[in-house]
Amino acid sequence: MTETLTAAVPATEDLFRADAYAVTTTATVLAVLAGEAGAEIILDRTLFYPMGGGQPGDTGVILAPDGTECVITDTRKGIQPGTIAHRAASAGTLAPGQTVTLRLDWPRRHKLMRMHTCLHLLSAVIPAGVTGGQVGEDKGRLDFDIGELVLDRDAIEAQLNALIAADHPVGQRAITDAELDANPGLVKTMSVQPPRGAGIVRLIEIPGVDLQPCGGTHVARTGEIGPVRIEKIENKGKRNRRVVLAFAEG
C-alpha cells in the first residue's frame, strides 16, 4: 500500500559505492510511497544506483517476504535528502518494516559500468573541457569544448583501445572539499560541479591516466571494458563536438 511521506526517514546506505560488483543483498523497507511511476520504495540500504552524472538508474527486483517480486524499472534520488527511491509500477505486497531481498539486473549494470569507465578514458584522450555526456548500455557520448583542437576519429579510437588493452587498474579515493578547491583542474565537466557540502569528494583514479570526481559505478580494470569503436563525431556548434562511441561487439 502506498502512502504520503510525512516524517523524515534516514538516508539510504549506498552499498554500490563500496562494492559495484555486489548483485544481491537484504534490506529493510522504510517507506512505500505514491510516485510518478506508480510506487517508490525507500530502503535502509541499496545496491541500486540512482540516476545521476549521466548514468541511468539501476533496474532489478525486490523480493518480498511472501516470495512475490516487485520489478524495479528505475532508481532515482529520493525527495528527502540522502534517500534513494526505487520506482515500480506497483509495490505489490511490500510494506514498511519488512526485510526484503534485492536482486540487481547485473548484465545491464555491468554494461553501464564498462561504458562509464570508457568515457573517463575518452576524457583523458581528448584534452578539452567536457560540456555534457551520457552513459548508455551499448553506446555513450561526451561533448567537448574543443576550441582550436582538431579531432582525429581514427587516432582517438586507437588511443582508447590501447588504454583498454593495457588493463589499467581503476580505483577510488576521497579528498576534502578544500583539497578539491585547491585543485580545480580535477573537475573536467564545465557545466556540472561535483556535489559538495559533505566534506568529502569521491575521486575515480586510473593511475597515470585519469583522476576526476565521480559518483558513478565503474569496472575494476580497463581491460574489462572490451574493444570499442568511435561511431561518429558530431558538430554541435562552433566550439562543441560530440564524440559517440560503442562497444565493438555490438
N, C-alpha and C positions, 0 to 999 in steps of 0.2 A: 504494500500500500504506500502510495506517495504522500508526502506531507510538505508543508512550507517550513523552511528553516527559520526558527525564531530565536534560537540560542546559539552561542558560539560553539564550534567544535574544534578539537585540537588539529594542528597541522598534520598533514599526511606524511608519513615517513617514506621518502623516495628511495626504495631499495635499488632501483636501476642505476643510480649514480655510483654506488659501491660495487655493484656486480651487474654489468649489462648482459651477461650470459645466463642469468637465472631465468627459468621459464615457468616455475610454479612455486607457490608459497601459500600459506594460510594468512588470513587477516580477519579483523573484526569489523562488522558493518556499524558505522556511526550514524548514518542518516540515509534515507531513501527519499529523494525529492522529485517533484514535478519539474521537468526540464524541457528544453526545445525539442529534444529527440523523443520525448515520452517520459523518461526517467533518468535521474542522475544519482549514482550510488557513491557515497563518500565512505571511505575505509580508513582504518587507522594507519595502514601502510599499503604500498602497492609496488608491483613490478612494472606497471603500465606507464609509459612516458606520455605526458600531456603535450599537446601541440605547442610548438614554440621554436623560435630560432630557425624557421624554415623547415623544420622536421614535423611530419604529421603525427597525430596522436596514435597510440597503440590500439590494437584490437585484440579480441580473445574472448574468453568466457569466465564467468564467476559461477562456481558450483555451490548451490545452496545445500544446507544440511539434509534436505529431503532427497537430494540427488538430481534435482532439476537444474538446468543450465540457463543462465542469463547471458545472452550474447551481447558483448560489448562492441559497439560499432565505431566508437571514437572515445578519446580521452582528452579532456581539457582542464585548464586550471579552474578551480572552484571559485564560487562567488566570494567566499571568505578567504582572506589571505592565508597562503600556505596549504590550502586544501586542494585535492585533485578529484575531479568529477569524472566518473566512468559512465558514459552515455549508453543507453539501451532503449529499444522500442518499448520494452516493458520490463519492470523489475521482477516480475513473476512472484515467487514466494519469499524474496529477500526482505529482511526486516532488521531494524536496529538491534544490536546485541548479539546477532548470530556470528558464529565462526564459520567462515567460508573458505573455499579454495580458489585461487586464481590460476588460470592457465593462459599464458601469453601465446598469441599467434606468432610463433618463433620464426617460421620461414619469411614472413613479411618483415618482422623486426630486423632480422639479420640482413636482409637486402638494404633496409634503411641505414643500418649501421655501416655497411660497406660503402654505400653511396655517400653518406655524410663524411666519413673519413677521406674518401676520394676527393671531395670538394675542398677539404683542408689542404690536400696536396696540390690541387689546382690553384688555390690562392697563394701557394708557395712558388709555383712555377711562373705565374703571371705577377710581376711586381707592380701592382696597381691597387688602388683602393676599391673595396667591394661595395657596390651600391644596392645589391639585392641578391636573393638566392632562393632556391627551393630544392629540398631533398625529396626524391621520389623512389619508388621501388625498383624501377628499371632505368630511369633517367634522372638527371639532376642538372642544375644550372647555377651559374654565378654571373652577375652583371658587374662589369668593371668600368671605372672611370679611367680610361687609358691615356688621356692627354695626347702626347705625340707618339706613343708607343704603337708599333705595328705588330699585330698578332699573326703568327705563322701556325696554321692549323696542324700541319704535319709535325712540326717541331714540338708543339705543346703536347700532342698525343704521345710522341716518342719519349719526352721527358717524364710525363705522367707514368707511363708503363714501366720506365726504368726505376722510378721511385717505388712503384708497387712491387716489382720483381725483386728489389733489394731487400724486401721483407723487414723494413724498419719496425722497431717496437713502437707502440702507441700507448702512452701513459697519461696520467693526470696528476696534477699537484695544485696547491692553492697558494694565493698571495693575498695580502690585505688590500683594502681599498686604497690605502695610502701608497702602497707599492705600485699598484696599477696606475695611479695618478702620476707617479714619478717615471713611468714607462709607457707613455701614451701610444708608442709605436706597436705595442702588442695588440691593439684594437684595430682590426683591418676593416671592419664594417663602418662605412661612413655615415649611414643614416640611423643605425641602431647601436646603442651603447649597452654593454653588459650590465645586468642588474647590480645595483649597489645598495648599501644600507645594512646588510647582514654582517659586514665587516670582513668577509672572506669572498674572494672571487675564484672560481674554478677554472684552471687552465688545462687544455689538452696539449700534450707535448709529444712531438715526433722528433727525437733528439737529432740535432744537426740539420733538420728540415723545416720544422714549423712549430710555433708556440703561440697560442692565442686563447682568449677566454671563450668558453663554450659550455653550455649546459646539456648538450645532446648526448646520445649514446654512440659508441664507437667500437670498432674491432680492436683486437689486441695487437695485431701486426698488419702492416700494409699488404703483405702477400695474400692475406685473406680476402682482399678486395677482388682480385682476379683482373684479367685484362680488360681495358676499356677503350672506347673509341670516341673521338670528338665528332659529334653528329653535325654540328654547324656552329658558325659564329655569325651572330646577327647584329646589324647596325641598329642601335636603339637611340640614336641621337649623335650630335657632333662628337661627343667625347665618350659616349657609353656603348659598350659592346657586350652582348650576351653570349656566353660560351655554354653550349649544351653538350653534355656527354652522356654516354650509355654504356652498360656492360656489353662487352664484345660478344658474349654468348647469347645475348638477347635477340 
